[in-house]
Amino acid sequence: MPIRDETIGEFLDQLAGRVPAPGGGAAAALQAAQGAALLGMVARYTTGEKYAEHQETISRIITEVDELRAIALRLAEADADAFTAVMDAYRLPQSTEEERAARSAAVSQALANAAWPPAQVISVAGMVVDLAEALAVIGNRNVISDVAAAAESARAAAATARVNVEVNLAGIADEQASLEMIAETGKAEDIITRAGRITAVVREQIRG
C-alpha cells in the first residue's frame, strides 16, 4: 500500500517494525510534507480584507506548498522503494567472481538510486523554509507559531535526509553521482540555520 494511503498508525507500525523500509529517508520526506502542510494552513488563514495587499503572494504560497506536500509524499514512497531495491541487491548470489562483480555493481547502483530521494528532500525542505520566511512576515499572527512548527519540520527533514544521503555515499562507485549528492548535502546546513532563525523570530514575536 502506498504511504499516502496508510493511516498514521499503520505507517508508524511499519517504521517501528523489523523491515527494511520505510526508514529514515521516508520519515524525512514526511517531515518536509508536514512543514509544507502547516504553511498551507497558515496561508489559508491569511486571507480576507485584512490581508488584501498580500493576496497575490498568499495565493502563490498556497499553490507552492500544496505542490511541495505532494512531491514530499512521492519522495517518501520513492525512498521506501529504493531502499527495498538495495536490500534485494545485497541478496544477489556471490558464489563466483562474475556473480560477485555483478552483485557489487548492482549494490552500487542501488545505493546511488537510494541516495537520490533524500537528496531531493533536502531541496524540498529548503523551499519550505523559503516560504516559511515569507509567511513569518505576512502571515496571520494568530497562527504564527505554526510557521515556526513548519520551519522546525523542514529543519528536521533536511538534517535527517542529509544523514540518509551520507550513509549511502561510501558504497557508490559512480564518482559523478557522489559529487552531485555531496553538493546536495552541502545545502542542508544553510537550511538548518535559516529554519532556526525563523523559529527565533517567531518566538520573539510571541513573547511580544
C-alpha positions in Angstrom: 0.0 0.0 0.0 1.4 3.5 -0.9 2.4 5.5 2.1 -0.1 8.2 1.2 -2.9 5.7 1.6 -1.8 4.4 5.0 -3.1 5.6 8.3 -0.6 7.3 10.6 -0.8 4.3 12.9 -0.1 1.9 10.1 2.9 3.9 8.9 4.3 4.2 12.4 3.9 0.4 12.9 5.9 -0.2 9.7 8.5 2.3 10.7 8.9 0.6 14.1 8.9 -2.9 12.5 11.9 -5.1 11.6 11.5 -4.4 7.9 14.0 -2.6 5.6 11.6 0.2 4.6 10.2 2.6 5.4 13.1 4.1 7.3 14.7 7.4 8.0 14.5 8.7 4.4 10.7 8.2 4.3 10.5 9.8 7.7 12.5 12.8 6.4 10.2 13.2 3.4 7.1 13.2 5.7 8.7 15.8 7.9 9.0 18.0 4.9 5.4 17.2 3.9 4.2 18.2 7.4 6.1 21.5 7.1 4.5 22.3 3.8 1.1 21.4 5.2 1.5 23.6 8.2 2.4 26.5 5.9 -0.7 25.8 3.8 -2.8 26.1 6.9 -1.2 29.4 7.9 -1.6 30.8 4.4 -5.3 29.8 4.3 -5.8 31.8 7.5 -4.1 34.8 5.9 -6.9 35.7 3.6 -9.7 38.3 3.5 -9.8 42.1 3.6 -7.3 42.4 6.4 -4.6 40.7 4.2 -5.8 42.1 0.8 -2.4 43.6 0.0 -0.8 40.2 0.3 -3.3 38.1 -1.6 -1.2 37.5 -4.7 1.7 36.3 -2.6 -0.6 34.2 -0.4 -2.2 32.6 -3.4 1.2 31.7 -4.8 2.3 30.3 -1.4 -0.8 28.1 -1.2 -0.1 26.7 -4.6 3.5 26.1 -3.9 3.2 24.4 -0.5 0.4 22.1 -1.8 2.8 21.1 -4.6 5.7 20.6 -2.2 3.5 18.4 0.1 2.6 16.2 -2.9 6.2 16.0 -4.0 7.4 15.1 -0.5 4.9 12.3 -0.3 6.1 10.9 -3.6 9.7 11.1 -2.3 8.7 9.1 0.8 7.4 6.4 -1.4 10.4 6.5 -3.7 12.7 6.3 -0.7 11.0 3.2 0.6 11.0 1.5 -2.9 14.7 2.4 -3.4 15.8 1.0 -0.1 13.9 -2.2 -0.8 15.9 -2.4 -4.0 19.2 -2.0 -2.0 18.2 -5.0 0.1 17.4 -7.0 -3.0 20.8 -6.2 -4.5 22.6 -7.3 -1.3 20.8 -10.7 -1.6 22.2 -11.4 -5.0 24.4 -14.5 -5.3 28.2 -14.2 -4.9 29.5 -17.7 -5.3 31.6 -16.9 -8.4 33.8 -14.0 -9.4 31.3 -13.0 -12.0 28.4 -13.1 -9.6 30.4 -11.0 -7.1 31.2 -8.4 -9.7 27.6 -8.3 -10.8 26.4 -8.0 -7.2 28.9 -5.2 -6.4 27.7 -3.2 -9.5 24.1 -3.8 -8.5 24.6 -2.7 -4.9 26.5 0.4 -6.1 23.7 1.4 -8.5 21.0 0.6 -5.9 22.8 2.8 -3.3 23.0 5.6 -5.8 19.3 5.3 -6.5 18.6 5.2 -2.8 20.5 8.4 -2.2 18.5 10.5 -4.6 15.1 10.7 -2.8 16.6 12.1 0.4 18.8 14.4 -1.6 15.7 15.8 -3.2 14.0 16.0 0.2 16.8 18.5 1.2 15.7 20.7 -1.7 12.1 20.4 -0.8 13.0 21.3 2.8 14.8 24.4 1.5 11.8 25.5 -0.4 9.6 25.0 2.7 12.0 27.3 4.6 11.9 29.9 1.8 8.1 30.0 2.1 8.2 30.0 5.9 10.4 33.1 5.8 7.8 34.9 3.7 4.9 33.8 6.0 6.8 34.8 9.1 6.5 38.4 7.8 3.0 38.5 6.4 1.2 35.6 8.0 -1.8 35.7 10.3 -0.4 36.4 13.8 -2.9 34.1 15.4 -1.3 31.1 13.8 2.3 32.4 13.6 3.5 29.6 15.9 2.7 27.2 13.1 5.2 28.9 10.9 7.9 28.0 13.4 6.5 24.5 13.6 6.8 24.3 9.8 10.4 25.6 9.9 11.3 23.0 12.5 9.7 20.2 10.5 11.8 21.4 7.5 14.9 21.6 9.6 14.4 18.0 10.8 13.7 16.9 7.2 17.0 18.5 6.0 19.1 17.1 8.8 17.6 13.6 8.6 17.8 13.5 4.8 21.4 14.6 4.8 22.4 11.6 7.1 20.5 9.3 4.8 22.4 10.5 1.7 25.7 10.3 3.5 25.2 6.8 4.7 24.9 5.6 1.1 27.8 7.6 -0.3 30.6 5.2 0.7 29.1 2.4 -1.4 28.6 4.4 -4.6 31.2 3.8 -7.3 29.9 6.5 -9.7 32.2 9.5 -8.8 30.0 12.0 -10.6 26.9 10.8 -8.8 28.7 11.0 -5.5 29.9 14.6 -6.2 26.3 15.7 -7.1 24.9 14.2 -3.9 27.7 15.7 -1.8 26.7 19.1 -3.3 23.0 18.4 -2.3 24.0 17.6 1.3 26.0 20.8 1.4 22.8 22.7 1.2 21.4 21.3 4.4 23.4 23.3 6.9 22.1 26.6 5.5 18.5 25.3 5.6 19.0 24.2 9.2 20.4 27.6 10.2 17.7 29.6 8.4 15.0 27.4 10.0 16.4 28.2 13.4 16.3 31.9 12.7 12.6 31.7 11.7 11.8 29.9 15.0 13.8 32.6 16.9 11.9 35.4 15.1 8.5 33.7 15.8 9.4 33.2 19.5 10.4 36.8 19.8 7.0 37.9 18.3 5.1 35.5 20.7 6.9 37.0 23.7 5.9 40.4 22.4 
